[in-house]
Amino acid sequence: MMIQPYLIDVALVDWSRAQFALTACYHWLFVPLTLGLAVVMGVMETLYVIRKDDFWKRTAQFWMRLFGINFAIGVATGIILEFEFGTNWSNYSWLVGDIFGAPLAIEGIVAFFMEATFIAVMFFGWNKVSRRFHLASTWLTGIGATLSAWWILVANSWMQHPVGMVFNPETVRHEMVDFWAVAFQGVAVTKFFHTVMSGWMTGAVFAVGVSCWYLLQGRHKRMALASIRVACAIGLFATLAVIYTGDRSGIEIARHQPMKLAAAEGLRQGGEGAAFSIVPGVEVPKLLSFLATHNPEGFVPGINDLLNGYSHHGETHLSATEKMERGRQAVEAFGRLRANLKTDPEAAAEARRQFDKNVAYFGYGYITHPDELVPNIPIVYWSFRVMVGAGMALLLVLILVLWHERRGRLERQRWLLHLGVWSILLVYAAGQAGWIVAEVGRQPWAIQDMLPVGAAVSQLETASVQTTFVIFALLFTALLAAEIRIMCRAIHQGPEEKGE
Amino acid sequence: MSTKTNALLRVCRFYYEGFRSMTLGRTLWLIILLKLAIMFLVLRLFFFQPVLEGLSEQEKQEAVGRELLR
């Protein structure tokens, strides 16, 4: 049976992707600071409760105020992503309903009850509830935000590595068969810690940057130096954790998304003892193999290997063309099954057998050319270098700031204070670049190997997607401008000072 | 009953006094309400109608099934 190529409106797919990317990027400006400042203010308040020194209370309250500004302006920006799921990605939303329903429902309940309850106590409860109850509320606000992130990241990880589910062609849905596999698979656990720790880094670097600014201005010195000590400790811990989880993430990607790894390295031809590219033309021998397999002689497939197929250690990996052929057979069987479901049970059963045989390649049935399986290499390659380079630079800045602070000479290192302030931009660049690697790197898949973006998108007018793209760009830019303006005003105003 | 009522009153008073004593919080609440109004009264109503809204489960299955077989 001849199968017609799946008809894809490339402009519609690109605009829908751009709209989702825009919303997600803006959303991710607010989230990491919420996660990170929650820890900064939690530690400050813990010091207040332990030491019973009002200085720490005022310091905690100052960071809490900045947390509140970021939280208020960022809250609900994620809801727009859910609007987009229903409107722009309706096929995808229906297909993943079972998988996404549970994590997102839990996220909604946890976020609402924990954050809404404890954030009120945190802001309104000073001098009204006991110190310990207030402290618990502050930490629970942060824990609520972190648990929210967990379920969102579980859903995202499932798209990168779909496990614990079966695709039912009769209901046209992925149905969950193992909740624990979905919730605690290696990709989800690694992604959660990597992402949350990057949020801690953001909060810590933000606190260091603001404190450096105070030192440059010669204001609030005691609070600035104390905040730098706490934030540097959190930042260093988080940076080391990000490096460790990044290493784990490399292993997971090599295992489950080898094309993403090959694109991030611009690796056309793979092999054993693969070199890591620092920048084009500068390589470290065997490092890529070590990072991807923890063996300097390990085999890493390149883009051409993945497209043309390869054998390694007796295991054969199919070429893209073969996968596409099997995918077409799966899609064709899916069509026959649905056509015969009510009229011819025998034909439907036979179609089901054919479908089950090739279901692992279902998504390839929508791919019209092997080149579509290669993500945008320059974007993924350079984003990866921005993420890693910025992360390493931040580690160095945090070490230097803490080193000079401990020796009591930080205030004289004005170049370092300036660097501390500018590091705020660097930490955001690292976070955004990380998500670009994760999301652009997995293209063309909305769900890895199962559903490409071309089949996931709703058939809307491209012009209407363009219109909402512009509306979002304006709305989010206005929110970001409001955030920066209010935040700068609060920072300029500074903490309450008493007898310092 | 009276203990429950007292607890409820204390919670209500806690929130009432908290909101009354806000300074910067008033501006932030204004931004939150404005943002939610734009999101739910403009974007959701006029631009983001869920494509499958109003269909039964069976109709949704068929609609997505058709889309995947275009």
Interface residues (C-beta under 8 A of the other chain):
Chain A: Y6 L7 R65 G68 I69 A72 I73 V75 A76 I79 I80 F83 E84 G86 T87 S90 N91 S93 W94 L95 A120 F123 F124 G125 K128 E170 T171 V172 R173 V331 F334 G335 R338 A455 S458 Q459 L460 S464 T467 T468 I471 L475 L479 A482 I486 A490
Chain B: F14 Y15 E17 G18 F19 S21 L24 G25 T27 L28 W29 I31 I32 K35 L36 I38 M39 L43 R44 F47 F48 Q49 P50 V51 L52 E53 K60 Q61 V64 G65 E67 L68 L69 R70
